[in-house]
Amino acid sequence: MTADPPRPGPAPAPAPAAATAGPASATATAGSTPTAATTGPTPTAASGGPGAPGRANRRRRRWHRLAVPLGLAALLITATLVAHAVDQPDPTEPGFLSPVATDADGGSRLAADLRARGVAVRRETDTARALLATSGGAATLFVPAPGLLHPETVGALRDLPGRTRLVLVDPPRRVLEGADLPLVPAGRRWAARAVGPDADGRPCPLPEAARAGVAAVERQRYAVAPDRSTGRVERCYAGGLARVPQTETVVVGASDPFRNDRIDERGNRELAAGLLGRTGQVVWLDLDGPAPPPRPGDGSSDEPAWSPHPEPGDGDAAGDGRSGDAGAGDSAGSGSRGGTGRADRPSPPNPLWAAFPAWFWALLAQLTLAALLLALWRARRLGPPVAEPLPVVVRSAETVLGRARLYQRARARGPAAGTLRAAALTRLLPRLHLPADPPPTTVAAAVAARAGGTTAQAHTLLYGDAPATDRELLDLARALDRLTRTVAATPDPRPADAGPPAPAPADTGPAPAVAPRPRPAPSKEDPR
């Protein structure tokens, strides 16, 4: 549609800004795509000058920049410590390195490997029975949890027979001092590390370590006590394994080589089997809790006078066919404090907690915590919206131009045309006294009746297809701008409460020129 220049006459009264603005409040320049954005009043900043409120906001933002990273770091450290505590085994729990426990911290796989090598494995759940079992000949007394021994019975480890080897797993300082061993703890790592026998540069004289090679032994390191420097101590794996030849005592600084979940890593299996299978018989002291204090005996039985009074119970002499006392069968042996051993009790069904490894639950807890933090971060605004000062004031012309360039770069002619037509309809509908969402035919009829032309032409202009080229988009923008200006400049001959006009006859011919209707000339009054 084209428009003739208006006839000279007095300038009309200024129209409201919403009516006189173009469909997209933008002008098209040569070589550029017309803008397709609408602009509104520039938001005003919050009341108040750059005084105390602004400084308080800046101080609060600075505090947030410092507190949020520190809080996240503290949370990450706490989650790591909790995950590490969950992953590490607890020697005080029942079943830790037990020859009959099949969970991750048990020792059933090591016991089965020893039996496969022809080594007799005898399980004892009482300290007195375990010490008595070593008096029959060459044997290895394996104490996987030395911290559970009663302090009054630790001294008996010094009086073992000469052909007995004593293997202690991660013994504390009080056990080393009570057993009169020339060793002291020299440092503890975060987790066990797999190293070679001569990792510290000194050759390891222990043949079992030489056959095993690299093993996960170095967690608790041991050194020679300062007041016992004259004693002979053989140290391997950078101090993670120490042997005292005078009493044939071997101290291991980590439980990994003996556990079910770590026995197949590196040389753990070979080292554990070599340390325990040297004598051909293993007396496995399996304590399910802290040992009770000793009760003096009367010497009438086969127990030492210092030991706790053993009660009849279960024993495990699988592998050599001997009983707990004399060596004949699996049913005789030491008894637990309750009278029945854990081997005779049926294993309870695995709950959900035991169905997955510990690292799975630690990972699940961390993911849940991360999701909670994300939810708190997204919902950090706990009050009503508040007005904030704008960091930068952007002029409306720059906003329109920037949006138009984005449309041009994306070749989004269809969305740009839709924005232009929507803006034109927003300005036309109030002037045509139409509702917010009228049918397209009603709008086209009202526009044709008000601005001239046919209903088909108005429908094509307002609801037609998307332009195929930038030139067509530019022509569409100019046509919509002329249309809105024409409707705004043309007075409405109908009253405001009149209904919509009758539809104009459709015509497929060329669109006539749309010209504004002339206004009557104002009456000239006599200046006299």
C-alpha positions as CSV (number, residue, x, y, z in Angstrom):
1,M,0.0,0.0,0.0
2,T,1.2,3.5,-0.8
3,A,0.3,6.8,0.8
4,D,0.0,10.3,-0.7
5,P,1.5,13.2,1.2
6,P,-1.1,14.9,3.5
7,R,-2.6,18.1,2.4
8,P,-1.4,21.2,4.1
9,G,-3.3,22.1,7.1
10,P,-3.0,22.7,10.8
11,A,-1.0,20.1,12.7
12,P,-3.3,17.7,14.5
13,A,-3.2,17.4,18.2
14,P,-0.4,15.2,19.5
15,A,-1.5,11.6,20.0
16,P,-0.5,9.4,22.9
17,A,2.9,7.8,22.6
18,A,1.4,4.3,22.4
19,A,-0.6,5.3,19.3
20,T,1.9,7.4,17.4
21,A,4.8,5.0,17.7
22,G,5.5,2.7,14.7
23,P,4.8,-1.0,14.8
24,A,8.2,-1.8,16.0
25,S,9.4,1.6,17.2
26,A,12.3,1.3,14.8
27,T,13.5,2.8,11.5
28,A,15.0,0.8,8.7
29,T,18.3,2.1,7.3
30,A,19.8,1.3,4.0
31,G,21.7,-2.0,4.0
32,S,20.3,-3.2,7.3
33,T,17.3,-5.3,8.3
34,P,14.5,-3.3,10.0
35,T,14.4,-3.7,13.7
36,A,11.8,-6.0,15.3
37,A,11.7,-5.0,18.9
38,T,9.4,-2.9,20.9
39,T,10.6,-0.6,23.6
40,G,9.0,0.6,26.6
41,P,9.8,3.1,29.3
42,T,13.2,2.8,30.7
43,P,13.1,1.2,34.2
44,T,14.0,3.6,36.9
45,A,16.5,2.7,39.6
46,A,15.5,2.2,43.1
47,S,14.8,5.3,45.1
48,G,17.8,6.7,46.9
49,G,21.1,8.0,45.8
50,P,24.5,6.5,46.1
51,G,24.6,6.7,49.8
52,A,24.3,4.3,52.7
53,P,22.0,1.7,51.0
54,G,24.4,1.4,48.1
55,R,27.4,0.9,50.4
56,A,25.5,-1.7,52.5
57,N,24.6,-3.6,49.3
58,R,28.3,-3.6,48.2
59,R,29.4,-4.8,51.6
60,R,26.8,-7.6,51.5
61,R,27.9,-8.6,48.1
62,R,31.5,-8.7,49.2
63,W,30.6,-10.9,52.2
64,H,28.8,-13.3,49.9
65,R,31.8,-13.5,47.6
66,L,33.9,-14.6,50.6
67,A,31.4,-16.7,52.5
68,V,30.0,-18.8,49.6
69,P,33.4,-20.2,48.4
70,L,34.6,-20.8,51.9
71,G,31.3,-22.6,52.8
72,L,31.5,-24.7,49.7
73,A,35.1,-25.6,50.5
74,A,34.2,-26.6,54.1
75,L,31.3,-28.6,52.8
76,L,33.5,-30.4,50.3
77,I,36.1,-31.2,53.0
78,T,33.4,-32.5,55.3
79,A,31.8,-34.7,52.6
80,T,35.3,-36.1,51.8
81,L,36.0,-36.9,55.4
82,V,32.6,-38.6,55.8
83,A,33.1,-40.6,52.7
84,H,36.6,-41.6,53.8
85,A,35.3,-42.7,57.2
86,V,32.6,-44.8,55.6
87,D,35.1,-46.4,53.2
88,Q,37.6,-47.4,55.8
89,P,37.0,-50.6,57.8
90,D,36.4,-50.5,61.5
91,P,38.4,-53.1,63.4
92,T,35.9,-53.0,66.3
93,E,33.0,-54.2,64.2
94,P,32.1,-57.9,64.3
95,G,33.3,-59.8,61.3
96,F,36.4,-57.6,60.6
97,L,39.0,-60.0,59.0
98,S,37.0,-63.0,60.3
99,P,37.8,-66.3,58.5
100,V,34.0,-66.9,58.2
101,A,33.0,-63.4,57.1
102,T,32.3,-63.0,53.4
103,D,31.7,-59.3,53.3
104,A,34.2,-56.7,52.0
105,D,36.1,-56.4,55.4
106,G,36.1,-60.1,56.1
107,G,38.9,-62.6,55.6
108,S,37.1,-65.7,54.2
109,R,38.9,-65.5,50.9
110,L,42.3,-65.5,52.6
111,A,41.3,-68.5,54.8
112,A,40.1,-70.4,51.7
113,D,43.4,-69.7,50.0
114,L,45.4,-70.9,52.9
115,R,43.4,-74.2,53.1
116,A,44.0,-74.6,49.3
117,R,47.7,-74.4,50.0
118,G,47.5,-77.1,52.7
119,V,47.7,-74.8,55.7
120,A,45.5,-75.6,58.7
121,V,43.3,-72.7,59.7
122,R,42.0,-72.8,63.3
123,R,39.5,-70.2,64.3
124,E,39.5,-69.2,68.0
125,T,37.2,-66.6,69.5
126,D,38.8,-66.6,73.0
127,T,42.3,-65.2,73.8
128,A,43.1,-68.0,76.2
129,R,42.2,-70.7,73.8
130,A,44.2,-69.1,71.0
131,L,47.3,-68.9,73.2
132,L,46.9,-72.6,74.3
133,A,46.6,-73.6,70.6
134,T,50.1,-72.3,69.9
135,S,51.7,-74.6,72.5
136,G,51.3,-77.8,70.5
137,G,54.0,-77.1,67.9
138,A,55.0,-74.6,65.2
139,A,52.1,-72.3,64.5
140,T,51.3,-68.7,63.5
141,L,49.1,-66.7,65.8
142,F,47.2,-64.2,63.6
143,V,45.7,-61.2,65.5
144,P,43.8,-59.0,63.0
145,A,42.5,-56.6,65.6
146,P,45.1,-56.2,68.4
147,G,43.3,-53.1,69.7
148,L,40.5,-55.4,71.0
149,L,42.9,-57.3,73.3
150,H,42.5,-56.6,77.0
151,P,45.5,-54.7,78.4
152,E,46.1,-57.3,81.1
153,T,46.4,-60.1,78.5
154,V,48.7,-58.3,76.0
155,G,51.7,-59.2,78.1
156,A,51.1,-62.9,77.3
157,L,52.2,-62.3,73.8
158,R,55.8,-62.1,75.1
159,D,55.6,-65.7,76.4
160,L,54.7,-67.5,73.1
161,P,56.7,-70.6,72.3
162,G,59.8,-70.1,70.3
163,R,58.5,-71.7,67.1
164,T,55.4,-69.5,67.0
165,R,55.1,-66.6,64.7
166,L,53.0,-63.7,65.8
167,V,51.3,-61.5,63.1
168,L,49.7,-58.2,64.3
169,V,47.7,-56.0,62.0
170,D,48.0,-52.3,62.7
171,P,48.7,-52.6,66.4
172,P,48.4,-49.4,68.5
173,R,51.2,-48.1,70.7
174,R,49.9,-49.7,73.9
175,V,50.0,-53.2,72.3
176,L,53.5,-52.6,71.1
177,E,54.6,-51.6,74.5
178,G,52.7,-54.4,76.3
179,A,54.2,-57.0,74.0
180,D,57.7,-55.6,74.7
181,L,58.4,-54.9,71.0
182,P,61.1,-52.4,70.0
183,L,58.7,-50.5,67.7
184,V,56.8,-47.3,67.8
185,P,54.3,-45.8,65.3
186,A,56.2,-43.4,63.0
187,G,53.4,-41.8,61.0
188,R,50.1,-42.6,59.4
189,R,48.9,-42.1,55.9
190,W,45.4,-41.1,54.7
191,A,45.0,-44.5,53.0
192,A,47.1,-47.5,52.3
193,R,49.6,-47.2,49.5
194,A,51.0,-50.0,47.3
195,V,54.8,-49.9,47.3
196,G,57.6,-52.3,46.8
197,P,59.5,-54.1,49.6
198,D,62.5,-51.8,49.2
199,A,60.6,-48.6,48.6
200,D,62.8,-46.6,51.1
201,G,66.0,-47.8,49.4
202,R,66.9,-50.5,52.0
203,P,66.8,-54.1,51.0
204,C,64.0,-56.2,52.6
205,P,65.4,-59.5,54.0
206,L,61.9,-61.1,54.4
207,P,61.5,-63.8,51.7
208,E,57.6,-63.5,51.8
209,A,57.9,-59.8,50.8
210,A,60.4,-60.5,48.1
211,R,58.0,-63.1,46.5
212,A,54.9,-60.8,46.8
213,G,56.5,-57.7,45.4
214,V,54.4,-54.6,45.4
215,A,51.6,-54.7,48.0
216,A,49.3,-52.2,49.8
217,V,51.0,-52.3,53.1
218,E,52.1,-48.7,53.8
219,R,49.5,-46.9,55.8
220,Q,50.8,-47.0,59.4
221,R,54.6,-46.8,59.4
222,Y,56.7,-48.2,62.2
223,A,60.2,-47.3,63.4
224,V,62.6,-48.5,66.0
225,A,62.0,-47.1,69.5
226,P,64.6,-44.6,70.6
227,D,65.4,-46.5,73.8
228,R,65.6,-49.8,72.0
229,S,67.9,-48.9,69.1
230,T,70.2,-51.8,69.8
231,G,67.5,-54.3,69.0
232,R,67.4,-55.9,65.5
233,V,64.4,-54.9,63.4
234,E,63.8,-55.8,59.8
235,R,61.7,-53.1,58.0
236,C,60.1,-53.5,54.6
237,Y,57.7,-51.5,52.5
238,A,59.0,-48.1,53.7
239,G,58.3,-49.0,57.3
240,G,54.8,-50.4,56.6
241,L,55.9,-53.9,57.6
242,A,58.4,-54.7,60.4
243,R,59.8,-58.0,61.7
244,V,61.4,-58.6,65.1
245,P,63.5,-61.8,64.7
246,Q,64.1,-62.3,68.4
247,T,60.4,-63.1,69.0
248,E,59.4,-63.8,65.4
249,T,56.8,-61.0,65.4
250,V,55.6,-59.4,62.2
251,V,53.8,-56.1,62.4
252,V,51.7,-55.1,59.3
253,G,50.6,-51.4,59.0
254,A,47.5,-52.0,56.9
255,S,44.7,-54.5,56.7
256,D,44.3,-54.3,52.9
257,P,46.4,-57.5,52.1
258,F,44.0,-59.6,54.3
259,R,40.6,-58.2,53.3
260,N,38.3,-59.8,50.8
261,D,37.9,-56.6,48.7
262,R,41.7,-55.9,48.4
263,I,43.3,-59.3,48.4
264,D,43.4,-59.6,44.6
265,E,45.2,-56.2,44.2
266,R,48.9,-56.3,43.3
267,G,50.8,-58.8,45.6
268,N,48.4,-58.7,48.5
269,R,47.4,-62.3,48.3
270,E,50.9,-63.6,48.0
271,L,52.1,-61.5,50.9
272,A,49.2,-62.4,53.3
273,A,49.4,-66.1,52.5
274,G,53.2,-66.1,52.9
275,L,53.1,-64.4,56.2
276,L,50.5,-66.7,57.7
277,G,51.3,-70.0,55.9
278,R,55.0,-70.2,56.9
279,T,54.5,-72.7,59.8
280,G,51.7,-74.8,58.2
281,Q,49.2,-74.0,60.9
282,V,47.3,-70.7,61.6
283,V,45.5,-69.9,64.8
284,W,43.2,-67.1,63.8
285,L,42.0,-65.0,66.8
286,D,38.6,-63.8,65.8
287,L,37.3,-61.3,68.4
288,D,33.9,-59.8,67.8
289,G,34.4,-57.0,70.3
290,P,36.7,-55.9,73.1
291,A,38.0,-58.9,75.1
292,P,36.8,-59.2,78.7
293,P,39.2,-58.8,81.6
294,P,41.0,-61.9,82.6
295,R,39.9,-64.0,85.5
296,P,42.5,-65.9,87.5
297,G,42.3,-69.6,87.0
298,D,42.9,-72.4,89.6
299,G,45.3,-74.3,87.4
300,S,43.1,-77.4,87.5
301,S,42.4,-77.3,83.7
302,D,44.6,-76.8,80.7
303,E,44.2,-73.0,80.7
304,P,46.9,-70.7,82.0
305,A,46.2,-69.2,85.5
306,W,46.1,-65.6,84.1
307,S,43.6,-66.2,81.3
308,P,39.9,-65.7,81.2
309,H,37.9,-68.8,82.0
310,P,36.9,-70.2,78.6
311,E,33.4,-71.6,78.1
312,P,32.5,-74.5,75.8
313,G,31.5,-73.4,72.4
314,D,32.5,-73.5,68.8
315,G,35.9,-74.0,67.2
316,D,37.1,-74.1,63.6
317,A,39.9,-76.4,62.8
318,A,39.1,-76.8,59.2
319,G,42.0,-77.8,57.1
320,D,43.9,-80.2,59.5
321,G,41.2,-82.4,61.0
322,R,42.1,-81.5,64.6
323,S,39.8,-80.2,67.4
324,G,40.1,-76.9,69.2
325,D,42.1,-78.6,72.0
326,A,43.5,-81.8,70.7
327,G,42.7,-81.4,67.0
328,A,39.8,-83.8,66.1
329,G,36.9,-82.2,64.2
330,D,35.3,-78.9,63.5
331,S,32.8,-78.8,66.4
332,A,35.3,-78.6,69.3
333,G,37.4,-75.6,70.1
334,S,37.1,-72.3,71.7
335,G,33.8,-70.8,72.7
336,S,32.5,-67.3,72.3
337,R,31.3,-65.3,75.3
338,G,27.7,-66.2,74.5
339,G,28.3,-70.0,74.3
340,T,27.7,-70.3,70.6
341,G,30.1,-69.2,67.8
342,R,29.2,-67.0,64.9
343,A,29.9,-69.9,62.5
344,D,27.0,-71.8,63.9
345,R,24.5,-68.9,63.7
346,P,22.8,-68.6,60.3
347,S,23.8,-65.5,58.4
348,P,21.0,-63.0,58.2
349,P,19.9,-61.9,54.8
350,N,21.8,-59.0,53.3
351,P,19.9,-55.8,53.8
352,L,19.9,-53.0,51.3
353,W,22.8,-51.3,53.0
354,A,25.0,-54.4,52.6
355,A,23.9,-55.0,49.0
356,F,26.0,-52.1,47.7
357,P,29.6,-51.1,48.5
358,A,30.3,-48.3,50.8
359,W,31.6,-46.0,48.1
360,F,28.1,-46.2,46.4
361,W,26.4,-44.8,49.4
362,A,29.0,-42.1,49.9
363,L,28.6,-41.1,46.3
364,L,24.8,-41.1,46.6
365,A,25.1,-38.9,49.7
366,Q,27.3,-36.4,47.9
367,L,24.9,-36.3,45.0
368,T,21.9,-35.7,47.3
369,L,23.8,-32.9,49.0
370,A,24.7,-31.3,45.7
371,A,21.1,-31.5,44.6
372,L,20.0,-29.9,47.9
373,L,22.6,-27.1,47.5
374,L,21.4,-26.5,43.9
375,A,17.8,-26.2,45.1
376,L,18.8,-23.8,47.8
377,W,20.8,-21.8,45.3
378,R,17.9,-21.6,42.8
379,A,15.5,-20.6,45.6
380,R,17.9,-18.3,47.4
381,R,15.5,-15.3,47.2
382,L,13.3,-15.9,50.3
383,G,11.4,-12.6,50.3
384,P,9.5,-10.4,47.8
385,P,11.3,-8.9,44.8
386,V,13.1,-5.7,45.6
387,A,14.2,-2.9,43.3
388,E,17.9,-2.8,42.5
389,P,19.9,-0.1,40.8
390,L,20.7,-0.8,37.2
391,P,24.4,-1.3,36.7
392,V,24.2,0.3,33.2
393,V,21.6,2.4,31.5
394,V,21.1,1.3,27.9
395,R,19.2,3.6,25.5
396,S,16.2,2.3,23.8
397,A,17.6,3.0,20.3
398,E,20.7,0.8,21.1
399,T,18.5,-2.0,22.4
400,V,16.3,-1.9,19.2
401,L,19.4,-1.8,17.0
402,G,21.1,-4.7,18.8
403,R,18.0,-6.9,18.6
404,A,17.6,-6.1,14.9
405,R,21.2,-7.1,14.3
406,L,20.5,-10.4,16.1
407,Y,17.6,-11.0,13.8
408,Q,19.7,-10.2,10.8
409,R,22.5,-12.4,11.8
410,A,20.2,-15.3,12.4
411,R,18.2,-14.7,9.1
412,A,15.1,-14.9,11.3
413,R,12.7,-13.0,8.9
414,G,9.7,-15.0,10.0
415,P,10.1,-14.1,13.7
416,A,10.9,-10.5,12.8
417,A,7.8,-10.2,10.7
418,G,5.7,-11.7,13.5
419,T,7.1,-9.2,16.0
420,L,6.3,-6.3,13.6
421,R,2.8,-7.5,13.0
422,A,2.1,-8.2,16.7
423,A,3.3,-4.7,17.5
424,A,1.1,-3.2,14.8
425,L,-2.0,-5.1,16.1
426,T,-1.2,-3.9,19.6
427,R,-1.5,-0.3,18.4
428,L,-4.4,-0.8,16.0
429,L,-6.9,-2.8,18.1
430,P,-7.6,0.0,20.7
431,R,-8.2,2.5,18.0
432,L,-10.5,0.2,16.1
433,H,-12.5,-0.6,19.4
434,L,-11.8,-4.3,19.1
435,P,-11.1,-6.8,21.9
436,A,-7.7,-8.1,22.7
437,D,-8.0,-11.3,20.6
438,P,-10.5,-10.8,17.7
439,P,-10.7,-13.0,14.7
440,P,-8.4,-12.0,11.8
441,T,-11.4,-11.4,9.5
442,T,-12.9,-8.9,11.9
443,V,-9.6,-7.0,12.2
444,A,-9.1,-7.0,8.4
445,A,-12.6,-5.6,7.9
446,A,-12.1,-2.9,10.5
447,V,-8.7,-1.8,9.0
448,A,-10.1,-1.8,5.5
449,A,-13.1,0.3,6.6
450,R,-10.9,2.8,8.5
451,A,-7.8,3.1,6.3
452,G,-9.2,2.2,2.9
453,G,-8.4,-0.7,0.6
454,T,-9.9,-4.1,0.6
455,T,-10.2,-6.7,3.3
456,A,-7.9,-9.2,1.5
457,Q,-5.2,-6.6,1.3
458,A,-5.4,-5.8,5.0
459,H,-5.5,-9.5,5.9
460,T,-2.4,-10.1,3.8
461,L,-0.6,-7.2,5.4
462,L,-1.4,-8.2,9.0
463,Y,-1.6,-12.0,8.8
464,G,0.2,-12.9,5.6
465,D,3.2,-15.2,5.0
466,A,6.7,-14.6,6.2
467,P,8.8,-12.5,3.9
468,A,11.4,-14.5,1.8
469,T,14.0,-11.8,1.4
470,D,15.3,-8.8,3.4
471,R,13.8,-6.5,0.9
472,E,10.3,-8.0,1.4
473,L,10.8,-7.6,5.2
474,L,11.8,-4.0,4.8
475,D,8.7,-3.3,2.6
476,L,6.5,-5.0,5.2
477,A,7.9,-2.8,8.0
478,R,7.2,0.3,6.0
479,A,3.7,-0.8,5.0
480,L,2.8,-1.5,8.6
481,D,4.2,1.8,9.8
482,R,2.2,3.7,7.2
483,L,-0.9,1.7,8.2
484,T,-0.6,2.5,11.9
485,R,0.1,6.1,11.2
486,T,-2.9,6.3,8.8
487,V,-5.3,4.8,11.4
488,A,-3.9,7.0,14.1
489,A,-4.4,10.1,12.0
490,T,-7.8,9.3,10.7
491,P,-10.7,10.3,13.1
492,D,-13.2,7.6,13.9
493,P,-16.6,8.5,12.4
494,R,-18.4,6.0,14.7
495,P,-19.0,6.5,18.4
496,A,-16.8,4.6,20.8
497,D,-19.6,2.2,21.8
498,A,-20.5,1.2,18.3
499,G,-19.9,-2.4,17.2
500,P,-17.4,-3.5,14.6
501,P,-17.9,-2.3,11.0
502,A,-19.4,-4.4,8.3
503,P,-16.9,-6.3,6.3
504,A,-15.8,-4.6,3.1
505,P,-16.2,-6.4,-0.2
506,A,-13.2,-8.5,-1.0
507,D,-11.3,-7.6,-4.2
508,T,-8.4,-9.3,-5.8
509,G,-7.4,-6.3,-7.9
510,P,-4.5,-4.0,-7.3
511,A,-4.6,-2.1,-4.0
512,P,-5.7,1.5,-4.4
513,A,-3.6,4.2,-2.9
514,V,-4.5,4.8,0.7
515,A,-4.7,8.5,1.4
516,P,-5.8,10.2,4.5
517,R,-9.2,11.8,4.4
518,P,-9.0,15.6,4.2
519,R,-10.1,17.5,7.2
520,P,-12.4,20.6,6.9
521,A,-10.6,23.8,6.9
522,P,-11.0,25.7,10.1
523,S,-13.1,28.9,10.0
524,K,-11.2,32.0,9.7
525,E,-12.3,34.6,12.2
526,D,-12.0,38.2,11.5
527,P,-9.0,39.5,13.4
528,R,-10.9,42.7,14.0
